[in-house]
Amino acid sequence: MSLAIVDQDAQGGELAVSKGDKVAFLGDSITAAGRRPGGYCHLVITELNKQGLKVTPVYAGIGGHKSNQMLARLEKDVLSHKPDWMTLSCGVNDVWHGARGVPLDAYRKNITEIVTRAQAAGVKVMLLTSTMIGEDQDNANNRKLVAYNAFLKKLAREKKCLFADLNSDMQNALKSFPKGARKGKQLTSDGVHMNGLGNHMMAKGVLRALGVTDQQLAGSAKEWRQIPNTEVIRLNVSMSLAEAEEISAIAAKEKKSVSALFSAFLARKKNELLKN
């Protein structure tokens, strides 16, 4: 069961953001991580500034937060900074947290109040559909999330908000991976939180809704892939107890941690491999 939403508000190349605007990103852990280099919020700001807009970010993502918590901190974390724009990414935790989550009726009230208060303060709002909870649209959480995202689409129309359907973007992107690709971590590191490609997907959705063209995004995406320290390959290194003790002794002698020794070693090996 999937939710097909068409972004009715993208400006087709006419940028919605003006020079000198301040853009706030309200959300959960996905948005909190989005401020890092290569994160979706960072990429959005980078692209807008590439367009010569000189925008300023307000990062307001907190891990684990749901709609009720975002409403409670809206004034402190967003409105007090007097942004011109606010993107709102909320819904994953409302569903994912189960009994500790937020039921749909309460979610509707919370999100409506967030948008109403923001607009009353003169802030223009973009609503983002929640991305997936596990890279499998047919699981119970994603089926439940459909109604939450359908509400966001309806609210965007009623409140005349810009709208980026990242959930549909994510579903479509997952279809492009080869059949033999490892399942479950194509766009996320753990089924929920974005990896590099997932952040690219989210940034493109937001930027399209703001009026950045696909041609412009194609050029920028090539640059995004070169941003350093945005991907991590995790390794498990098996060894005997004697070997582990010897490595620990070397680390102590050099006054370094074992992880620092391995990181330096892997950095050298990475450079050697990339030269081949």
C-alpha positions as CSV (number, residue, x, y, z in Angstrom):
1,M,0.0,0.0,0.0
2,S,1.6,3.2,-1.1
3,L,0.7,6.9,-1.0
4,A,1.1,8.7,-4.3
5,I,1.3,12.4,-3.8
6,V,2.1,14.9,-6.5
7,D,4.0,18.0,-5.4
8,Q,1.6,20.7,-6.5
9,D,3.7,23.5,-5.2
10,A,7.1,23.3,-6.9
11,Q,7.9,26.5,-8.7
12,G,9.5,25.0,-11.8
13,G,12.7,27.0,-11.5
14,E,11.2,30.2,-9.9
15,L,12.8,30.1,-6.4
16,A,10.5,30.5,-3.5
17,V,13.3,31.6,-1.2
18,S,14.5,35.2,-1.3
19,K,18.0,36.5,-0.8
20,G,18.9,36.9,2.8
21,D,16.1,34.6,4.1
22,K,16.4,32.6,7.2
23,V,15.4,28.9,6.9
24,A,14.4,26.8,10.0
25,F,14.4,23.0,9.9
26,L,12.1,21.5,12.5
27,G,12.2,17.8,13.0
28,D,13.5,14.7,14.8
29,S,16.8,12.8,14.7
30,I,16.7,12.6,10.9
31,T,16.7,16.4,10.8
32,A,19.2,16.7,13.7
33,A,21.6,14.6,11.6
34,G,20.7,16.7,8.6
35,R,22.8,19.6,9.8
36,R,26.0,17.7,9.4
37,P,28.1,18.0,6.3
38,G,26.3,15.9,3.6
39,G,23.1,16.0,5.7
40,Y,19.9,17.0,3.9
41,C,19.6,20.4,5.7
42,H,23.2,21.2,5.0
43,L,22.8,20.3,1.4
44,V,19.6,22.5,1.1
45,I,21.5,25.5,2.5
46,T,24.5,24.8,0.4
47,E,22.5,24.7,-2.8
48,L,20.5,27.8,-2.0
49,N,23.6,29.7,-1.3
50,K,25.1,28.4,-4.5
51,Q,22.1,30.2,-6.2
52,G,23.4,33.4,-4.6
53,L,20.7,33.7,-1.9
54,K,22.9,33.9,1.2
55,V,20.4,32.2,3.4
56,T,20.9,31.4,7.1
57,P,19.9,28.1,8.7
58,V,18.1,27.5,12.0
59,Y,18.6,23.9,12.9
60,A,15.8,22.6,15.1
61,G,16.0,18.8,15.0
62,I,16.0,16.8,18.2
63,G,16.3,13.0,18.2
64,G,13.2,11.0,19.3
65,H,10.9,14.0,19.1
66,K,7.2,13.6,18.1
67,S,4.6,16.2,17.1
68,N,3.6,17.1,20.7
69,Q,7.2,17.8,21.6
70,M,7.8,19.8,18.5
71,L,4.7,21.9,19.3
72,A,5.9,22.5,22.8
73,R,9.3,23.9,21.7
74,L,8.2,25.7,18.5
75,E,8.5,29.2,20.1
76,K,11.9,28.6,21.7
77,D,13.6,26.6,18.9
78,V,12.0,28.2,15.8
79,L,9.8,31.3,16.1
80,S,12.1,33.1,18.5
81,H,14.7,33.1,15.7
82,K,12.3,34.9,13.4
83,P,12.8,32.7,10.3
84,D,11.3,33.5,6.9
85,W,10.8,29.7,6.2
86,M,10.3,26.6,8.2
87,T,10.4,23.0,6.9
88,L,8.6,20.5,9.1
89,S,9.5,16.8,9.2
90,C,7.5,15.0,11.7
91,G,5.7,11.6,11.9
92,V,8.3,8.8,12.0
93,N,8.4,8.8,15.8
94,D,4.7,9.4,16.2
95,V,4.2,6.0,14.5
96,W,7.4,4.1,15.2
97,H,7.2,4.6,19.0
98,G,4.0,2.5,19.1
99,A,2.1,2.9,22.4
100,R,4.5,5.8,23.3
101,G,3.7,7.4,20.0
102,V,1.1,10.0,19.0
103,P,-2.3,8.7,17.6
104,L,-3.4,10.1,14.3
105,D,-6.1,12.4,15.8
106,A,-3.7,14.0,18.2
107,Y,-1.0,14.2,15.5
108,R,-3.5,16.1,13.3
109,K,-4.1,18.7,16.0
110,N,-0.4,19.1,16.9
111,I,0.7,19.6,13.3
112,T,-2.2,21.9,12.5
113,E,-1.3,24.0,15.5
114,I,2.4,24.1,14.6
115,V,1.5,25.4,11.1
116,T,-1.1,27.8,12.3
117,R,1.3,29.4,14.9
118,A,4.2,29.6,12.4
119,Q,2.1,31.3,9.7
120,A,0.6,33.7,12.3
121,A,4.2,34.7,13.0
122,G,4.8,35.4,9.3
123,V,6.8,32.2,8.7
124,K,6.2,30.4,5.4
125,V,6.0,26.6,5.9
126,M,7.0,23.6,3.8
127,L,5.6,20.3,4.9
128,L,7.6,17.1,4.3
129,T,6.0,13.7,4.3
130,S,7.6,11.3,6.7
131,T,10.2,9.0,5.2
132,M,9.9,5.2,5.7
133,I,10.2,3.1,8.9
134,G,12.2,0.3,7.4
135,E,12.8,0.1,3.7
136,D,9.7,-2.0,3.2
137,Q,6.5,-0.2,2.3
138,D,4.4,-3.3,3.2
139,N,5.4,-3.5,6.9
140,A,2.9,-2.5,9.6
141,N,4.6,0.8,10.5
142,N,4.7,2.0,6.9
143,R,1.1,1.0,6.3
144,K,0.1,3.0,9.4
145,L,2.2,6.0,8.3
146,V,0.2,6.3,5.1
147,A,-2.7,8.1,6.9
148,Y,-0.3,10.5,8.6
149,N,1.2,11.5,5.3
150,A,-2.2,11.7,3.6
151,F,-3.1,14.2,6.3
152,L,0.0,16.3,5.6
153,K,-0.9,16.5,1.9
154,K,-4.4,17.7,2.8
155,L,-3.1,20.2,5.3
156,A,-0.6,21.6,2.8
157,R,-3.5,22.3,0.4
158,E,-5.7,23.9,3.1
159,K,-2.9,26.0,4.6
160,K,-1.2,26.8,1.2
161,C,2.1,25.4,2.4
162,L,4.8,24.2,0.1
163,F,4.9,20.4,0.0
164,A,7.7,17.9,-0.6
165,D,6.6,14.2,-0.7
166,L,9.8,12.6,0.5
167,N,8.0,9.3,1.3
168,S,7.1,8.8,-2.4
169,D,10.5,10.0,-3.4
170,M,12.0,7.4,-1.1
171,Q,9.8,4.6,-2.4
172,N,10.6,5.5,-6.0
173,A,14.3,5.7,-5.3
174,L,14.3,2.2,-3.7
175,K,12.9,0.8,-6.9
176,S,16.0,2.0,-8.8
177,F,18.4,-0.3,-6.9
178,P,19.5,-3.5,-8.6
179,K,17.6,-6.6,-7.6
180,G,20.7,-8.1,-6.1
181,A,21.4,-5.1,-3.9
182,R,21.5,-5.7,-0.2
183,K,18.0,-5.0,1.2
184,G,17.2,-2.7,4.0
185,K,20.1,-0.2,3.9
186,Q,20.0,1.4,0.4
187,L,19.0,4.9,1.6
188,T,19.3,4.5,5.4
189,S,21.9,3.3,7.9
190,D,19.4,1.3,9.9
191,G,16.1,1.4,8.1
192,V,15.2,4.9,9.4
193,H,18.1,7.3,9.6
194,M,19.5,8.5,6.3
195,N,22.8,7.4,4.8
196,G,24.5,9.6,2.2
197,L,22.1,8.7,-0.6
198,G,19.1,9.1,1.6
199,N,20.2,12.6,2.5
200,H,20.7,13.4,-1.2
201,M,17.1,12.1,-1.8
202,M,15.7,14.3,0.9
203,A,17.6,17.4,-0.1
204,K,16.5,17.1,-3.7
205,G,12.9,16.8,-2.7
206,V,13.0,19.9,-0.6
207,L,15.0,21.9,-3.2
208,R,12.6,20.9,-6.0
209,A,9.7,22.1,-3.9
210,L,11.5,25.4,-3.5
211,G,11.9,25.7,-7.3
212,V,15.4,24.4,-8.0
213,T,15.4,22.6,-11.3
214,D,16.4,19.0,-12.0
215,Q,19.2,20.3,-14.2
216,Q,20.6,22.3,-11.4
217,L,20.3,19.4,-9.0
218,A,22.0,17.0,-11.4
219,G,25.1,19.2,-11.4
220,S,25.0,19.7,-7.6
221,A,24.5,16.0,-6.9
222,K,27.9,15.3,-8.4
223,E,29.5,17.8,-6.1
224,W,27.6,16.4,-3.1
225,R,29.2,13.0,-3.7
226,Q,32.6,14.5,-3.1
227,I,31.9,16.0,0.4
228,P,34.4,14.3,2.8
229,N,33.5,12.3,5.9
230,T,29.9,11.7,4.9
231,E,30.0,7.9,4.7
232,V,31.3,5.3,7.1
233,I,32.3,1.7,6.4
234,R,32.2,-0.3,9.6
235,L,34.5,-3.3,10.0
236,N,34.6,-6.2,12.5
237,V,38.2,-7.3,12.9
238,S,38.5,-10.8,14.4
239,M,41.6,-11.9,16.3
240,S,42.9,-14.0,19.1
241,L,43.0,-12.9,22.7
242,A,46.8,-12.7,22.5
243,E,46.6,-10.5,19.4
244,A,44.1,-8.2,21.1
245,E,46.3,-7.9,24.2
246,E,49.3,-7.1,22.0
247,I,47.5,-4.4,20.1
248,S,46.2,-2.9,23.4
249,A,49.8,-2.8,24.7
250,I,51.0,-1.0,21.5
251,A,48.2,1.5,21.9
252,A,49.1,2.1,25.5
253,K,52.8,2.5,24.6
254,E,52.0,5.1,21.9
255,K,49.4,6.7,24.1
256,K,46.7,6.3,21.6
257,S,43.4,4.4,21.6
258,V,43.1,1.1,19.7
259,S,40.4,2.8,17.5
260,A,42.8,5.6,16.7
261,L,45.5,3.1,15.6
262,F,43.1,1.3,13.4
263,S,41.7,4.5,11.9
264,A,45.1,5.7,10.9
265,F,45.9,2.3,9.4
266,L,42.6,2.2,7.4
267,A,43.1,5.7,6.2
268,R,46.5,4.7,4.7
269,K,44.9,1.6,3.1
270,K,42.0,3.6,1.7
271,N,44.4,6.0,0.0
272,E,46.4,3.1,-1.4
273,L,43.2,1.4,-2.8
274,L,42.0,4.6,-4.3
275,K,45.2,5.1,-6.2
276,N,44.8,1.7,-7.9
